[in-house]
């Protein structure tokens, strides 16, 4: 992929993806050379151009800061607890006061969430939820409706989220409302199928087939949501068989504890996305949007 146009050549510390016609871009701050954070950044880069820098100081260098409009949002990539300070966030906010900031955490930082976010006022997003959150937030930008990226969970009222989703929930005959997205669902336990179907219905989807255990090769829809509980080598092989027999099938896996190596293996086998469960509504809706737009 080509690099984003700048007035100065990018340094070795700055990596970019191709710009789109709208001029939108995302700023990624922090290392992501391999592992979970690299998977998260690559997934986001399929939706919006990414400019990646090693530090807030590098983000404010003229060839990055002065050559572009404000980023749509900023990600502080945390490969370990305490990676960034409030001062780091303030440097970025002073330069781009309208850009929301989120912190994305690798598995190594999981334990810090029990006592709340490390940076006051900045939401911490699990690395496997970032693509979905980004997808839903971008849908809000394009639809000119409110979305909660960058707001702490306590500040995002569920009523506002449901209101934001309402355009997706209108029937196809209602002007302005798209038809529901058909999905096939599967779950390791039968009792998980109905709640999953209800969640998808709220996100503007329609379950056209339901399976206990693994999804069938006869799945009617071209998007499959599969709640596996714990991903096993047998599940990965089933994904490989499914996607080999149904080219273009998008298999989204909901897994209890996604870890980078296992996720990478599943993606190589043909999975479209792996998302941690329990999955927030906006993450699920955004993930389905993202895999649909990528042509999966």
C-alpha angles and dihedrals in degrees: 000000000000124000126252116266114260136169090239130035114265118257123233088262093059123073125179141184125218117290122239126224093263094063091234119148142163127227116223114193119194141035119304105165102147130330131060099328091052090053090050093049093047090052092051091047090064088065106036135011112267129211109195123197132172099234145001088260091057090048090059096053111119097248089059106029103037102039099062141047119253114299118250088237142342127233122203103202110213113198090173138014112282094018093141134033133214087254090060091053092047092054090057094042093052091055097040105025095170098049115100115230126213131175118226116203131204119219090268088069095050096106094058091066092071090074095040131263117332093225113055112239095009117107117230113218123196111244093241092052097050097085092052094045089049091048093052094044091051089050088055091050092050092044093044093234130127121271131178106231109139095019118112113251091249090058096051108085115207091226090061091050092051090047089052089051094049095094088060092049097056115104118256091253091061110091112248094020118108120220115265118270112247114230136173115221132203132178136182090233125044092222090062095060099075096049089047091051090049092050091050092048089056088051091055098262133126122215106226095175137018129201134181109220116357124008116256128247085237093064107150099212128065091228119066123191108198121186103199101169093211119016113233132189087252090057091050091052089050090054089052091052093045096052093041091055095039108039109200094027111140111215114191112191123205108205130177100227112014114197126188101246094047092045092051091051091051092048091051088051089059107271113147095211142347116213129185119245139261083053121202116234096244092049092053093045092046093048092052089049092049097050090045093053092047089061096248 
